Protein backbone atom coordinates (compact mmCIF):
# COMPACT_ATOMS: atom_id res chain seq x y z
CA UNK A 1 0.00 0.00 0.00
CA UNK A 2 2.79 2.42 0.91
CA UNK A 3 4.69 1.73 -2.31
CA UNK A 4 1.51 2.22 -4.34
CA UNK A 5 0.88 5.57 -2.65
CA UNK A 6 4.43 6.66 -3.41
CA UNK A 7 3.96 5.72 -7.06
CA UNK A 8 0.65 7.62 -7.26
CA UNK A 9 2.28 10.69 -5.71
CA UNK A 10 5.23 10.58 -8.11
CA UNK A 11 2.87 10.07 -11.07
CA UNK A 12 0.74 13.03 -9.98
CA UNK A 13 3.79 15.29 -9.62
CA UNK A 14 5.03 14.16 -13.04
CA UNK A 15 1.62 14.88 -14.62
CA UNK A 16 1.43 18.34 -13.08
CA UNK A 17 4.94 19.24 -14.23
CA UNK A 18 4.39 17.77 -17.70
CA UNK A 19 0.97 19.21 -18.53
CA UNK A 20 0.93 22.56 -16.70
CA UNK A 21 1.38 25.42 -19.20
CA UNK A 22 3.92 27.39 -17.20
CA UNK A 23 4.40 29.75 -20.14
CA UNK A 24 0.83 30.99 -19.63
CA UNK A 25 0.76 34.46 -18.08
CA UNK A 26 -2.09 33.51 -15.72
CA UNK A 27 -0.34 30.35 -14.50
CA UNK A 28 3.04 32.01 -14.00
CA UNK A 29 1.51 35.03 -12.25
CA UNK A 30 -0.61 32.74 -10.04
CA UNK A 31 2.53 30.85 -8.99
CA UNK A 32 4.17 34.16 -8.12
CA UNK A 33 1.03 35.18 -6.21
CA UNK A 34 1.25 32.05 -4.08
CA UNK A 35 4.77 32.98 -3.00
CA UNK A 36 3.84 36.64 -2.54
CA UNK A 37 1.01 35.57 -0.22
CA UNK A 38 3.37 33.29 1.69
CA UNK A 39 5.87 36.14 1.90
CA UNK A 40 3.15 38.43 3.30
CA UNK A 41 2.13 35.77 5.81
CA UNK A 42 5.68 35.18 7.01
CA UNK A 43 6.39 38.91 7.35
CA UNK A 44 3.09 40.01 8.85
CA UNK A 45 2.00 37.06 10.97
CA UNK A 46 4.71 34.54 11.79
CA UNK A 47 6.77 36.56 14.30
CA UNK A 48 3.89 38.54 15.81
CA UNK A 49 1.09 35.93 15.72
CA UNK A 50 2.16 32.37 15.10
CA UNK A 51 5.28 32.15 17.26
CA UNK A 52 3.64 33.68 20.38
CA UNK A 53 0.72 31.28 19.88
CA UNK A 54 3.11 28.33 19.61
CA UNK A 55 4.80 29.30 22.86
CA UNK A 56 1.39 29.58 24.57
CA UNK A 57 0.49 26.11 23.28
CA UNK A 58 3.81 24.75 24.53
CA UNK A 59 3.20 26.28 27.95
CA UNK A 60 -0.29 24.73 28.06
CA UNK A 61 1.28 21.30 27.50
CA UNK A 62 3.86 21.77 30.26
CA UNK A 63 2.04 23.84 32.88
CA UNK A 64 -1.68 23.17 32.55
CA UNK A 65 -2.65 19.74 33.82
CA UNK A 66 -5.13 17.54 32.05
CA UNK A 67 -7.48 17.97 34.99
CA UNK A 68 -7.52 21.76 34.64
CA UNK A 69 -8.43 21.62 30.95
CA UNK A 70 -11.02 18.90 31.50
CA UNK A 71 -12.56 20.81 34.40
CA UNK A 72 -13.49 23.72 32.11
CA UNK A 73 -13.54 22.21 28.60
CA UNK A 74 -13.84 18.46 29.09
CA UNK A 75 -16.77 16.20 28.30
CA UNK A 76 -17.69 16.08 31.99
CA UNK A 77 -17.52 19.88 32.49
CA UNK A 78 -20.64 21.99 32.86
CA UNK A 79 -21.85 22.67 29.34
CA UNK A 80 -22.73 26.28 30.02
CA UNK A 81 -19.20 26.95 31.33
CA UNK A 82 -17.37 25.04 28.59
CA UNK A 83 -19.25 26.51 25.65
CA UNK A 84 -19.65 29.92 27.29
CA UNK A 85 -15.89 30.38 27.72
CA UNK A 86 -15.06 28.91 24.31
CA UNK A 87 -17.63 30.98 22.40
CA UNK A 88 -16.37 34.39 23.59
CA UNK A 89 -12.65 33.66 23.39
CA UNK A 90 -12.34 35.60 20.16
CA UNK A 91 -13.29 38.84 21.87
CA UNK A 92 -9.89 38.67 23.58
CA UNK A 93 -7.71 37.00 20.94
CA UNK A 94 -7.50 39.17 17.80
CA UNK A 95 -6.04 36.34 15.72
CA UNK A 96 -6.54 34.81 12.29
CA UNK A 97 -7.72 31.29 11.50
CA UNK A 98 -4.13 30.01 11.46
CA UNK A 99 -2.86 31.63 14.67
CA UNK A 100 -5.61 30.02 16.77
CA UNK A 101 -4.50 26.53 15.72
CA UNK A 102 -1.63 25.96 18.18
CA UNK A 103 -3.95 26.95 21.04
CA UNK A 104 -6.66 24.61 19.72
CA UNK A 105 -4.17 21.74 19.44
CA UNK A 106 -2.91 22.47 22.96
CA UNK A 107 -6.27 22.30 24.74
CA UNK A 108 -7.53 19.39 22.62
CA UNK A 109 -4.48 17.25 23.33
CA UNK A 110 -4.76 18.02 27.04
CA UNK A 111 -8.23 16.49 27.12
CA UNK A 112 -10.71 19.15 26.09
CA UNK A 113 -13.99 17.78 24.77
CA UNK A 114 -14.38 17.91 21.00
CA UNK A 115 -17.40 20.23 21.19
CA UNK A 116 -15.83 22.99 23.33
CA UNK A 117 -12.54 22.68 21.41
CA UNK A 118 -14.37 23.20 18.10
CA UNK A 119 -16.30 26.13 19.59
CA UNK A 120 -12.96 27.64 20.61
CA UNK A 121 -11.25 27.18 17.23
CA UNK A 122 -14.25 28.71 15.41
CA UNK A 123 -14.83 31.67 17.71
CA UNK A 124 -11.15 32.60 18.15
CA UNK A 125 -10.68 34.32 14.78
CA UNK A 126 -14.36 35.04 14.16
CA UNK A 127 -15.38 37.55 16.83
CA UNK A 128 -12.49 39.71 17.96
CA UNK A 129 -13.84 43.07 19.08
CA UNK A 130 -11.87 45.21 16.63
CA UNK A 131 -13.11 43.21 13.64
CA UNK A 132 -16.72 43.51 14.79
CA UNK A 133 -16.38 47.27 15.34
CA UNK A 134 -14.73 47.84 11.95
CA UNK A 135 -17.35 45.69 10.22
CA UNK A 136 -20.12 47.80 11.73
CA UNK A 137 -18.48 51.13 10.90
CA UNK A 138 -17.35 50.30 7.36
CA UNK A 139 -19.95 47.79 6.13
CA UNK A 140 -22.93 48.89 8.22
CA UNK A 141 -24.22 48.19 11.71
CA UNK A 142 -26.55 45.46 10.46
CA UNK A 143 -23.67 43.37 9.14
CA UNK A 144 -21.58 44.11 12.24
CA UNK A 145 -24.36 43.00 14.59
CA UNK A 146 -25.23 39.94 12.49
CA UNK A 147 -21.56 38.93 12.41
CA UNK A 148 -21.20 39.20 16.20
CA UNK A 149 -24.41 37.31 16.99
CA UNK A 150 -23.84 34.71 14.29
CA UNK A 151 -20.24 33.98 15.31
CA UNK A 152 -21.09 33.40 18.99
CA UNK A 153 -24.18 31.36 18.14
CA UNK A 154 -22.40 29.33 15.45
CA UNK A 155 -19.49 28.42 17.72
CA UNK A 156 -21.87 26.90 20.28
CA UNK A 157 -24.21 25.19 17.80
CA UNK A 158 -21.39 23.74 15.68
CA UNK A 159 -19.55 22.57 18.80
CA UNK A 160 -22.67 20.87 20.18
CA UNK A 161 -23.43 19.17 16.85
CA UNK A 162 -19.84 17.90 16.57
CA UNK A 163 -20.05 16.54 20.13
CA UNK A 164 -23.30 14.75 19.31
CA UNK A 165 -22.01 13.27 16.05
CA UNK A 166 -18.76 12.04 17.59
CA UNK A 167 -20.09 10.89 20.96
CA UNK A 168 -17.34 8.28 21.30
CA UNK A 169 -14.70 11.01 21.58
CA UNK A 170 -16.68 12.67 24.36
CA UNK A 171 -16.91 9.40 26.28
CA UNK A 172 -13.14 8.91 25.99
CA UNK A 173 -12.59 12.43 27.34
CA UNK A 174 -14.87 11.59 30.27
CA UNK A 175 -12.72 8.58 31.14
CA UNK A 176 -9.57 10.70 31.04
CA UNK A 177 -11.26 13.25 33.27
CA UNK A 178 -12.17 10.66 35.89
CA UNK A 179 -8.59 9.38 36.01
CA UNK A 180 -7.01 12.84 36.32
CA UNK A 181 -6.07 14.56 39.54
CA UNK A 182 -7.47 17.99 40.19
CA UNK A 183 -5.17 20.89 40.77
CA UNK A 184 -5.36 24.62 41.25
CA UNK A 185 -4.16 27.56 39.19
CA UNK A 186 -1.75 29.67 41.29
CA UNK A 187 -1.60 33.41 40.64
CA UNK A 188 1.94 33.43 39.10
CA UNK A 189 0.83 30.88 36.50
CA UNK A 190 -2.21 32.99 35.59
CA UNK A 191 0.01 36.07 35.28
CA UNK A 192 2.43 34.10 33.11
CA UNK A 193 -0.30 33.13 30.63
CA UNK A 194 -1.76 36.64 30.76
CA UNK A 195 1.62 38.10 29.83
CA UNK A 196 2.01 35.67 26.90
CA UNK A 197 -1.48 36.55 25.71
CA UNK A 198 -0.52 40.22 26.01
CA UNK A 199 2.41 39.70 23.61
CA UNK A 200 0.05 38.08 21.11
CA UNK A 201 -2.67 40.74 21.42
CA UNK A 202 -0.52 43.88 21.39
CA UNK A 203 1.91 42.71 18.68
CA UNK A 204 -1.03 42.07 16.32
CA UNK A 205 -3.07 45.16 17.21
CA UNK A 206 -4.32 46.68 13.95
CA UNK A 207 -4.53 50.39 13.17
CA UNK A 208 -8.09 51.64 13.70
CA UNK A 209 -9.90 53.79 11.18
CA UNK A 210 -10.32 56.75 13.57
CA UNK A 211 -7.89 58.63 15.79
CA UNK A 212 -8.65 59.64 19.35
CA UNK A 213 -10.22 56.32 20.36
CA UNK A 214 -9.03 53.73 22.88
CA UNK A 215 -8.14 51.43 19.97
CA UNK A 216 -5.97 54.20 18.49
CA UNK A 217 -4.24 54.83 21.84
CA UNK A 218 -3.40 51.14 22.22
CA UNK A 219 -2.14 51.05 18.62
CA UNK A 220 0.12 54.04 19.31
CA UNK A 221 1.78 52.22 22.23
CA UNK A 222 1.42 48.67 20.87
CA UNK A 223 5.14 47.87 20.64
CA UNK A 224 5.83 49.27 24.09
CA UNK A 225 2.99 47.17 25.51
CA UNK A 226 4.16 44.10 23.56
CA UNK A 227 7.73 44.56 24.81
CA UNK A 228 6.51 45.04 28.38
CA UNK A 229 4.50 41.81 28.08
CA UNK A 230 7.51 39.97 26.65
CA UNK A 231 9.77 41.12 29.49
CA UNK A 232 7.09 39.96 31.93
CA UNK A 233 6.98 36.55 30.22
CA UNK A 234 10.75 36.12 30.51
CA UNK A 235 10.79 37.22 34.15
CA UNK A 236 7.82 35.10 35.17
CA UNK A 237 9.24 32.03 33.40
CA UNK A 238 11.98 31.94 36.06
CA UNK A 239 9.36 32.22 38.79
CA UNK A 240 6.85 29.61 37.67
CA UNK A 241 9.17 27.17 35.84
CA UNK A 242 12.28 25.36 36.98
CA UNK A 243 15.12 24.63 34.54
CA UNK A 244 13.66 21.27 33.46
CA UNK A 245 10.20 22.70 32.78
CA UNK A 246 11.70 25.59 30.81
CA UNK A 247 13.48 23.04 28.65
CA UNK A 248 10.25 21.07 28.22
CA UNK A 249 8.42 24.30 27.34
CA UNK A 250 10.82 24.94 24.46
CA UNK A 251 10.65 21.32 23.32
CA UNK A 252 6.83 21.24 23.33
CA UNK A 253 6.75 24.52 21.41
CA UNK A 254 9.11 23.00 18.85
CA UNK A 255 6.88 19.92 18.52
CA UNK A 256 3.87 22.11 17.73
CA UNK A 257 5.96 24.16 15.29
CA UNK A 258 7.03 21.02 13.39
CA UNK A 259 3.44 19.86 13.15
CA UNK A 260 1.77 23.13 12.25
CA UNK A 261 4.14 25.41 10.31
CA UNK A 262 4.79 23.15 7.25
CA UNK A 263 1.07 22.52 6.77
CA UNK A 264 0.28 26.21 7.14
CA UNK A 265 2.87 27.24 4.59
CA UNK A 266 1.66 24.62 2.09
CA UNK A 267 -1.92 25.78 2.60
CA UNK A 268 -1.02 29.45 2.13
CA UNK A 269 0.79 28.61 -1.10
CA UNK A 270 -2.26 26.72 -2.37
CA UNK A 271 -4.65 29.53 -1.40
CA UNK A 272 -2.45 32.11 -3.14
CA UNK A 273 -2.19 29.95 -6.26
CA UNK A 274 -5.96 29.56 -6.58
CA UNK A 275 -7.27 32.94 -5.43
CA UNK A 276 -4.24 35.25 -5.22
CA UNK A 277 -3.83 38.06 -2.72
CA UNK A 278 -6.47 40.74 -2.15
CA UNK A 279 -6.46 42.88 -5.28
CA UNK A 280 -4.37 40.39 -7.27
CA UNK A 281 -5.22 37.46 -9.51
CA UNK A 282 -4.76 33.74 -8.90
CA UNK A 283 -5.77 30.93 -11.24
CA UNK A 284 -9.44 31.67 -10.51
CA UNK A 285 -10.23 35.13 -12.00
CA UNK A 286 -11.63 37.64 -9.51
CA UNK A 287 -14.39 38.65 -11.95
CA UNK A 288 -15.77 35.11 -11.69
CA UNK A 289 -16.08 35.58 -7.95
CA UNK A 290 -17.72 38.99 -8.34
CA UNK A 291 -20.25 37.61 -10.85
CA UNK A 292 -21.09 34.59 -8.73
CA UNK A 293 -21.78 36.49 -5.48
CA UNK A 294 -24.14 39.10 -6.90
CA UNK A 295 -27.60 39.34 -5.36
CA UNK A 296 -28.97 37.40 -2.40
CA UNK A 297 -29.90 34.08 -4.00
CA UNK A 298 -28.95 30.65 -2.71
CA UNK A 299 -26.24 30.09 -5.31
CA UNK A 300 -24.47 33.37 -4.54
CA UNK A 301 -24.71 32.83 -0.78
CA UNK A 302 -23.50 29.22 -0.94
CA UNK A 303 -20.63 30.17 -3.24
CA UNK A 304 -19.58 32.98 -0.88
CA UNK A 305 -19.54 30.50 2.03
CA UNK A 306 -17.38 28.02 0.11
CA UNK A 307 -14.92 30.65 -1.15
CA UNK A 308 -14.75 32.21 2.31
CA UNK A 309 -14.06 28.83 3.92
CA UNK A 310 -11.13 28.03 1.62
CA UNK A 311 -9.63 31.51 1.12
CA UNK A 312 -7.02 32.75 3.59
CA UNK A 313 -7.86 36.06 5.29
CA UNK A 314 -5.31 37.80 7.47
CA UNK A 315 -6.89 39.50 10.48
CA UNK A 316 -9.24 42.32 9.38
CA UNK A 317 -8.44 41.98 5.64
CA UNK A 318 -11.88 40.53 5.00
CA UNK A 319 -13.41 43.97 5.59
CA UNK A 320 -11.78 45.92 2.70
CA UNK A 321 -12.23 42.87 0.44
CA UNK A 322 -15.95 42.82 1.18
CA UNK A 323 -16.16 46.58 0.78
CA UNK A 324 -14.90 46.19 -2.78
CA UNK A 325 -17.18 43.21 -3.51
CA UNK A 326 -20.25 45.05 -2.17
CA UNK A 327 -19.37 47.94 -4.45
CA UNK A 328 -19.29 45.48 -7.35
CA UNK A 329 -22.81 44.25 -6.68
CA UNK A 330 -22.36 41.59 -3.98
CA UNK A 331 -25.54 41.02 -1.96
CA UNK A 332 -25.69 41.53 1.81
CA UNK A 333 -26.59 37.86 2.32
CA UNK A 334 -23.44 36.50 0.62
CA UNK A 335 -21.42 39.18 2.44
CA UNK A 336 -22.57 37.87 5.83
CA UNK A 337 -21.96 34.27 4.71
CA UNK A 338 -18.40 35.15 3.78
CA UNK A 339 -17.88 36.99 7.08
CA UNK A 340 -19.05 33.96 9.06
CA UNK A 341 -17.12 31.34 7.06
CA UNK A 342 -14.03 33.28 5.96
CA UNK A 343 -12.15 34.47 9.05
CA UNK A 344 -12.88 31.23 10.96
CA UNK A 345 -11.59 28.87 8.25
CA UNK A 346 -9.03 28.68 5.47
CA UNK A 347 -7.35 25.96 3.44
CA UNK A 348 -4.19 26.20 5.59
CA UNK A 349 -6.20 25.89 8.82
CA UNK A 350 -8.10 22.88 7.45
CA UNK A 351 -4.83 21.02 6.87
CA UNK A 352 -3.70 21.64 10.44
CA UNK A 353 -7.09 20.81 11.99
CA UNK A 354 -7.00 17.55 10.03
CA UNK A 355 -3.65 16.70 11.60
CA UNK A 356 -5.16 17.20 15.08
CA UNK A 357 -8.63 15.58 14.81
CA UNK A 358 -8.48 13.62 11.53
CA UNK A 359 -10.09 13.99 8.11
CA UNK A 360 -13.55 12.74 9.06
CA UNK A 361 -14.13 15.27 11.84
CA UNK A 362 -12.53 18.05 9.78
CA UNK A 363 -14.84 17.43 6.82
CA UNK A 364 -17.89 17.46 9.09
CA UNK A 365 -16.70 20.67 10.80
CA UNK A 366 -16.03 22.48 7.50
CA UNK A 367 -19.37 21.31 6.10
CA UNK A 368 -21.23 22.60 9.18
CA UNK A 369 -19.55 26.01 8.88
CA UNK A 370 -20.44 26.27 5.18
CA UNK A 371 -24.05 25.10 5.69
CA UNK A 372 -24.74 27.38 8.65
CA UNK A 373 -23.05 30.38 6.99
CA UNK A 374 -25.21 29.82 3.92
CA UNK A 375 -28.39 29.58 6.01
CA UNK A 376 -27.54 32.74 7.96
CA UNK A 377 -26.72 34.61 4.74
CA UNK A 378 -30.00 33.53 3.13
CA UNK A 379 -32.04 34.69 6.13
CA UNK A 380 -30.14 37.97 6.40
CA UNK A 381 -30.34 38.70 2.66
CA UNK A 382 -34.01 37.82 2.23
CA UNK A 383 -35.60 39.15 5.39
CA UNK A 384 -33.32 41.77 6.93
N, C-alpha and C positions, 0 to 999 in steps of 0.2 A: 504493500500500500504506500509506504513512504517513497519507494523508488518511483512508483507511478506518479505520485504527486510532484516529485522533482522533475520528472519528464514533462508533465503538463505545464508546470511553471516555466521551464526552459522553452517549451514550444510556444507558449503565450508571449514571452518576451521576444522570441525570434519573430513571431508574426507581427507584433507591434512595431518592431524596428524595421521590418521588411516592407510593410504596407503603409506605414504612416507617411504622408506627404510632407516631410519636414520643410520642403522648399515653399510650401504654401505660406503666405503672409499671415493668415489667421492662426495656423498651427504654430508657427515660429513665435509669433507675438504672444500666444496663449502660454507657451512654455516659459517665455520670459516673465509673463505675468505671475506664473506660479512661484517663480523664484523671487520676484519683487514682493509678493505677498508674504512669503516666508521671511524675507529680509525685514519687512515692516514688523512682522510678529516678533522676530528675535530682538529687534531694536526697541520696540515700544512695550513689549509685554514680558519678555523672558526674565530680565533682571528685576523689574519692579513688581511683576505679578507672580510669575510661575515659580521662581526660586523661593521667595518668601512663603508661598503656599506649600512648597515641598518641605521646607523646614518645619512648618506647622504640622504637616502630616507626619513627619519623622518624630516630632515631639509627642504627638498623640500616641504613636506606637510605643514609645519608651516610657512616658510619664502617666498616661491615662490608662488605668486598669480596665480590663474587660468589664468588670462589674459596674464601673462608673458610666461607661457608654451604654451598657444594657439597661441600667437604672433609668436613663432618660430617653433612649432611642430603641431599646430592645423590644422583642416581641411580647415580653411580659410587662413592659412599662405601661403606665396609664396612657391611653390613646390620646387624650386631650393634651397631655403634656408633650408627648413625642411629636405629634403632628403640629401642635401649636408652635413649638420651638423651631422645628424644621421649616415650617411654612413662612416664617418671617425672617429667616436668616439673611435673606438677600437685602433687607433694609440696612444691614450693617456692612455686609461685604460687597463693595462695589467692584465685582469681578466679572470676567467674561466666562463663557461656557467651558473654556479650557482650564482656566485658573482654579475653578471650583473642584476639579477632578482629583487632585491629590488629597484634598480634605474629605471628599466623598469616599475615596479608597481607604483612607485612614479610619474613619468611623465604621465603615462596613466591615473591614477586616478585624476590627476590635469587637464585633458582635452586634452592631446595630441591626435592627430588623430591616428587612428589605423595603417595606413601605415607608417608614420614616427616612431611610437613607435616600430613596428616590425622591421624596418630597424635598429633601435638603438639596439634592443635586439639581432639581428643577428650579427651585425658588432662588437659589444663590445668585445666579446671573440675571434672573428675570425681574426682580423687584427692588433693585437698589434705589434709594430715595432720589438721588440726583437724576437718574434716568426717568423716573416717573415725573418729576418736576419739569424736566426739559421736554418730555413728551407732551405734557399739558400745555406748556407755554408756546411751543413751536407748532405742534400738530393739532392743538385744541384740547380743551378740558375734558370733552367727552371721551376722546381716545386715551387721555392720561388716566382718567378715572376707571375706564373699562380695562385698561392694562393692569392697573394695580389690583382691582377686584379679581379679575380673571386669573392673574398669576398666583395669588394667594389661594384662591379656590381650586385652581387646577393642581397645584402642588399637593394639596390634601386628597383630592378625588383620585388623581393618578396614583398616588402612594397607596391609598386604600385598595384600589382595584388591583394593583400589582401584588399587594399582600394577600388578597383573596385568591388570585389566580395561582400564585406560587405559595400555597399554604405550607408545603413541606419545609421550605426555607424558614418560615416563621416558627415552626415547631422545633427545628434544629436550634434556632437562636434561643428558644425557651429553655432547652436542655442546657445550653452553655450558661445561660443566666443562673440556673439553679445550682450549677457546680461552681460558680464564681464567688469569691469572697467580696464582701462589700468594703469599701474604703471611703475616706473623706477626701475633700479637695482643699488643702491648706491654702491660706491667703497668698504666700509667695508663688505657688504654682499658678493660681488664677492671675496674678500680676504678670507672670512670665508669658502666659498665653495672650493676655491683653496687650502686652508690649509687642509681641510678634504680629498680632492682628493690626496694631497701630502702624507698623512698618508697611504692611500690605495695603491698608486703607489710604494712608497719606501719600505713599509713593505713587499710587494710581489715581489720585484725586484729579478730576478733569476740570478744565477751565469753564466756569459758568458763563452764561450768555450776558449777565448783567453784573455791573460793578456795585459795590456798596452793600452786598448781601453777606450773610454768614458763610455761604459757599465760596464767595470771592475772597473773603478774609482767610479762610482755611487754605485756599489755593495759593494765596500770596506767601504763606508761611509753610507750604507743604513739605519742602525739603528740610527745613529746620525741624518740623514735627517728626518727619520720617527718621532723620538722624537721631533725634532725641529718643525715639522709640527703639532704634537699633542699639544705641548705647545702653539703654535699659535692658534689652534682651541679653547683650553680652554680660553685663553686670549680674543680672539675675541668674544667668546660667551657672555661675559659680556659687550661687546661693542654694539653688534648688537641685542641682545635679552634681554628683561626684565625678571623678575623672572617668570611671568606667561608663557611667550613663552618658557623659558627654560624647565619648567615643561611639557608643551605641546610637546616639542621636544622629551623628554624622553618617553612620553606616545605614541606618534606616532611611534617612533622607536620600542617600545615594541609591538605595534599592528602588525607591519610588521614582527617582529620576530615570533610572535605566528602563523601568517599565513604561513610563508615561511619555517622556520627551521624544523618543523615536517615532512613536505612533502619532503624536501631535504634529510633528514636522511633516510626516508623510501625508497626514490628513490636510494640512494647510497647503501643501503643494498640489494635492488633488483638487481642493476647493478653488485655488487660484487658476489652475489649468482650465477648469470647467466654466467658472463664472467671473474670473478676473478680480481685480480690486475695485472698490467703489469708484465709478467714473472711468473705468478701463474695461477693455473687452477680454473675455476668455473665449473658449471654443463656442459656448452658447451665446449668441448675439444678445445684447441688452435690449434691443428693440423687440425681440421675441417675448422677453419677460414683460415689457411694458404693454404689449398688445394683449398678452394672456391674463393680465391682472386688472384690466379695465372693467368698470362696473361692479355690481355686487352679487353677481350670479354664483351658483355653486362651483362651476368650473374655475372661475377666477379666484374664488376664496380657497378652494382646495389646492390649486396650483401655488398660491402664495404661501400656504402652510408647508407644502413640500419643499419649495425653494428655500423658505426661511429655515426649515429644519436642517437642510444640508449645507447651506451657505455659512461661511464663517463671518461673524460680526465681532469686531473689537468693541470694547465697552463704549457705549453711546453712539457708535457709528451708524446704528440702524436708524437713528432719527434723521440725519441729513439725507440718507438714502431714501427713506420714505417720503421726505419732503419733496424730493425730486420726482419720485414716482407718482405722488398725489397730484403734482403739477402736470404730469403727463397723462392724467385721466384715470389713475388707480382709484378704485372705490374704497370707501371707509371700511367696509367689511373685510376685504382682503388685507387692508392695512393693519387692522387689529389682529387678524390671523397671523400675519408675518411677525407682528410684535410679540405675540404669545409663543410662537414656535421658534423664531429666529434666535434671540439672545440666549435661550435656554439650551439650544442644541446646535450642533454643527457636525460636519463629517469627521473632523479631527476628534471631537469629544465622543462621538459614537464608537470610534475605534478603541479609545481608552476604556469607555464604559464596558464594552464587550470583553476586554481583558480582565475586568474585575468581576462581572456577574455572568458572563457568557453570552453567546449569540442569541439564544432563545429569549432570555429576559430583555436583552437590548432591543430586539425587534418588536416585542410587545410594548416596551416603553416608548419607543419612537412612534409606533403606530398610534398609541393613545394620545401622545402630544399632537400629532397631525390631525387626528379625528376630532379631538376636543377644540383645537384651534379653529378648525373649519366650522364646527358647530357654532362657536362663539362669534366668529366673523359673520356667519350667515344671519344670526339673530341680530347682531349689531347693525349690519348693513340694511336689513329689511325693515326693522321695526324702530330703530333708534336714530 
